[in-house]
Amino acid sequence: MFRLTLCFAAGFAVCAQASLAAEPAVVLDPSSSWNLNYADENCRLMRMFGEGEDKTAFYIERYGPGDGFALVVAGKPIGKIAARETRYDYDLQFGPYEEVREQGASRGDLEEYKPALIMTGVTFGEDEKPGRDSKSRFDPEEYAARTRPFEQKISVEREARIEWLEIARKGRGPVRLALGSMGPPMAAMRKCTDDMAQDWGIDLDAHRQLTRPVVPTDSPASWLGSNDYPRALWVRGIQGLVQLRLSVGADGVPTQCHIQRSTRPQEFDEISCKRLLQRARFEPALDAQGKPIASFYRQSIRFQM
């Protein structure tokens, strides 16, 4: 059996938990400065933690303006909490003032750092999922009301109060990364994503005053199905994750597909772009005067056995 999971880029549901595991945390201090990588389709903020065999890589990556990001943490200490399952839910907390939430993660590798936990749709604070990821329950009006890709809900003051990250699995003590204040690195990240969007041809001032974002006319869950899983990859048991961006015209029709990040093979990229360009249709974004303007739509697609 296999399935395709399409994830909304604007937000994911989170669940508050009472506390992390009772065992003492494994604390990893920084062993490098923050490094911000500018790319055409993503901004990556990376830092190393721990020394020797405990050396652990950590990065957060954004594919456009907004509060959400992908998160990867990889290294030997993560092996103490990583589940054997390819996909598993972990307790995640950005402390000390944010609540614990349950966050799904995929297991993989990050070059020489193994194992890796890969999470998408992460935010520092609570987040809400826009609409529903099902054909029968998707609500375009709800999606439009909740989705504001250029609106920063997490304040700079709130970011600055974040001092560490803990990841835990039930029954296992957490791993804590001593991040330090996230205020300065996130300010640099916002500058990167703003510059990136402008390079795409996005009018930032107009988009910060949108009266409506790009809104799917039907459920994104209907755009790809099990029959779209590349058969050669399915037979070999290969899975993948594709982050992509659609350029959407003022008429609501996608004009281009841009791969922002992919675990590959390339067949996943090709079928994702092909099907979304064929099937995805939108109500266009509206500016402050209610006039349709060209914009973009982000999507995460997980090919999962």
C-alpha positions in Angstrom: 0.0 0.0 0.0 1.1 3.6 -0.6 -0.4 7.0 -0.3 0.2 10.6 -1.4 -0.1 13.3 1.3 -0.5 16.9 0.2 0.2 19.4 3.0 -0.9 23.0 3.1 2.0 25.4 3.2 0.3 28.0 5.3 -0.1 26.0 8.5 -0.4 22.7 10.3 -2.5 21.6 13.3 -0.6 21.4 16.6 -1.5 19.7 19.8 -0.4 21.0 23.2 0.9 18.5 25.7 1.3 18.8 29.4 5.1 18.3 29.5 8.0 16.5 27.8 9.4 13.2 29.0 10.4 13.2 32.7 14.0 11.9 32.0 16.8 14.6 32.0 17.4 16.2 28.7 20.6 15.7 26.7 21.8 19.3 26.3 23.9 20.3 23.3 25.6 23.7 23.2 26.4 25.5 20.0 29.6 24.6 18.3 29.3 27.1 15.4 27.8 30.4 14.5 24.5 30.8 12.6 24.9 30.5 8.9 22.3 31.8 6.5 22.2 30.5 3.0 20.4 32.5 0.3 19.1 30.4 -2.7 16.6 31.1 -5.5 13.8 29.2 -3.9 14.6 28.8 -0.2 16.4 30.4 2.7 18.3 28.1 5.1 19.4 29.0 8.6 21.9 26.5 10.0 24.0 25.9 13.1 26.0 23.0 14.6 25.6 21.8 18.1 27.7 19.4 20.3 31.3 18.2 19.8 32.9 15.0 18.6 30.5 12.0 18.3 27.7 14.2 19.6 28.0 16.8 16.8 24.5 17.6 15.6 23.4 19.6 12.6 20.3 21.8 12.9 18.6 24.0 10.3 15.3 25.7 9.5 14.3 26.5 6.0 11.7 28.8 4.6 10.3 28.7 1.0 8.7 32.2 1.2 7.6 34.9 3.6 5.5 33.9 6.6 5.8 32.1 9.9 6.1 28.5 8.8 9.3 26.6 8.1 10.8 23.1 7.6 13.1 21.9 10.4 15.9 19.3 10.2 18.0 18.0 13.2 20.5 15.3 12.6 23.2 13.5 14.4 24.1 10.6 16.8 22.2 12.1 19.8 19.0 12.1 17.7 19.4 8.3 17.3 18.5 8.0 21.0 15.0 9.3 20.4 14.3 8.6 16.7 11.7 5.9 16.1 12.3 3.1 13.7 9.2 4.0 11.8 9.7 6.2 8.6 7.0 8.6 9.9 6.4 9.2 13.6 5.0 11.9 15.9 7.4 13.6 18.4 6.9 16.2 21.2 8.4 19.5 20.2 9.0 22.6 22.3 10.6 25.9 21.6 11.3 27.1 25.2 10.9 28.3 27.7 7.6 30.1 27.0 6.1 28.2 24.0 3.9 25.2 24.7 4.8 21.6 23.8 3.1 20.4 20.6 3.0 17.1 18.7 4.8 17.3 15.4 5.1 14.6 12.7 8.6 13.9 11.5 10.1 11.7 8.8 13.3 9.8 9.4 16.3 10.2 7.0 19.9 11.2 6.8 21.7 14.5 6.3 24.9 13.5 4.6 27.3 12.3 7.3 24.9 13.2 10.1 22.6 10.3 10.9 19.8 9.8 11.7 17.9 13.0 10.8 14.4 14.0 11.8 12.7 16.0 9.0 9.7 18.2 9.9 7.5 20.4 7.7 4.9 23.0 8.6 6.6 24.0 11.8 6.0 27.3 13.6 7.3 28.7 16.9 3.8 29.2 18.2 0.4 27.7 17.7 -0.8 27.4 14.2 -4.0 26.5 12.4 -4.5 24.4 9.4 -6.3 26.4 6.6 -9.3 24.4 5.3 -9.2 20.6 5.4 -6.9 18.2 3.6 -9.7 16.1 2.2 -11.9 16.3 -0.9 -15.2 16.5 1.0 -14.3 18.9 3.7 -12.1 21.5 2.1 -13.6 25.0 2.7 -12.2 27.8 0.4 -13.6 30.5 2.6 -12.0 29.1 5.7 -8.8 28.7 3.8 -8.9 32.4 2.7 -9.7 33.6 6.2 -6.8 31.7 7.8 -4.1 32.0 5.1 -2.0 35.1 5.2 1.4 34.2 3.8 2.8 37.7 4.1 1.4 38.3 7.6 3.8 37.7 10.5 1.7 36.4 13.4 4.7 35.5 15.6 6.1 38.8 16.9 9.8 39.7 16.9 9.5 39.9 20.7 8.2 36.4 20.9 11.0 35.1 18.7 13.6 36.8 20.9 12.3 34.9 23.9 13.0 31.5 22.4 16.2 30.1 24.0 16.2 26.4 23.2 14.5 23.6 21.3 13.6 20.2 22.9 12.6 17.1 20.9 11.3 14.0 22.6 9.7 10.7 22.0 7.3 9.2 24.6 9.4 7.1 27.0 12.7 8.7 25.9 14.4 11.7 27.5 14.5 14.8 25.2 17.4 16.2 23.3 17.8 20.0 23.9 19.6 22.3 21.5 20.7 25.5 23.3 19.7 27.9 20.5 20.1 31.2 22.2 17.7 34.0 21.4 16.1 33.5 18.0 15.5 37.2 17.5 18.6 38.1 15.5 18.7 35.0 13.3 15.0 35.2 12.5 15.3 38.9 11.5 18.0 37.8 9.0 15.7 35.0 7.8 12.9 37.5 7.1 15.2 39.7 5.2 16.2 36.7 3.1 12.6 35.6 2.3 11.6 39.2 1.4 14.5 39.5 -1.0 13.7 36.1 -2.4 10.0 37.0 -3.1 11.1 40.2 -4.7 13.4 38.2 -7.0 10.3 36.2 -8.0 8.7 39.5 -9.2 6.4 39.7 -6.1 5.2 43.2 -5.1 5.8 43.0 -1.3 3.8 46.1 -0.4 0.8 45.0 -2.4 1.0 41.5 -1.0 1.1 42.7 2.6 -2.2 44.4 1.9 -4.0 41.6 0.1 -7.7 41.3 0.8 -7.5 37.7 -0.3 -4.6 35.3 -1.0 -4.5 32.8 -3.8 -7.3 30.2 -2.9 -7.7 26.7 -4.4 -11.1 26.3 -6.0 -11.2 22.7 -4.8 -9.4 20.5 -2.4 -5.6 20.2 -3.1 -6.1 16.5 -2.0 -7.8 15.9 -5.4 -4.9 17.1 -7.4 -2.8 13.9 -7.0 -3.8 10.4 -6.2 -2.3 7.0 -5.8 -2.3 6.4 -9.5 0.2 9.3 -9.8 2.9 7.6 -7.7 5.6 6.8 -10.3 5.3 3.1 -10.6 9.1 2.4 -11.0 9.7 4.2 -7.7 6.8 2.4 -6.0 8.1 -1.0 -7.0 11.5 -0.1 -5.5 9.9 1.2 -2.3 11.3 4.7 -2.9 9.6 7.6 -1.0 10.1 11.4 -1.3 9.1 14.9 -0.3 8.7 17.7 -2.7 8.4 21.4 -1.8 7.1 23.5 -4.8 5.8 26.9 -5.7 3.2 27.7 -8.4 3.2 31.1 -10.1 -0.5 32.0 -10.4 -1.8 34.6 -12.8 -4.4 37.2 -12.2 -6.9 34.8 -13.8 -6.2 32.1 -11.2 -4.4 29.7 -13.6 -1.0 28.5 -12.6 1.6 29.4 -15.2 4.9 27.9 -13.9 6.0 25.3 -11.3 9.2 25.8 -9.4 10.8 23.1 -7.3 12.0 24.7 -4.0 13.4 21.6 -2.3 13.1 17.9 -3.1 14.5 14.7 -1.7 14.4 13.4 -5.3 14.4 11.2 -7.5 13.5 13.6 -10.2 10.4 11.6 -11.2 8.7 12.9 -8.1 9.4 16.5 -9.1 8.2 15.9 -12.7 4.9 14.3 -11.8 4.2 16.9 -9.1 4.6 19.8 -11.4 2.8 18.2 -14.3 -0.3 17.2 -12.3 -0.6 20.5 -10.4 -0.2 22.6 -13.6 -2.9 20.4 -15.2 -5.4 20.2 -12.2 -4.8 23.0 -9.8 -7.1 26.1 -10.2 -7.5 29.1 -8.0 -9.4 32.1 -7.1 -6.7 34.8 -7.7 -5.2 37.0 -5.1 -6.9 40.4 -4.6 -5.0 43.6 -3.8 -6.1 46.3 -1.3 -8.7 47.6 -3.9 -10.0 44.1 -4.6 -8.3 43.9 -7.9 -6.9 40.5 -9.1 -3.1 40.3 -9.2 -0.5 37.7 -10.0 0.8 35.9 -7.0 1.9 32.4 -6.0 0.8 29.2 -4.1 3.0 26.9 -2.1 2.6 23.1 -1.7 4.3 20.2 0.1 3.8 16.8 -1.4 4.9 13.6 0.4 5.2 10.4 -1.6 4.8 7.8 1.1 4.5 4.0 1.1 
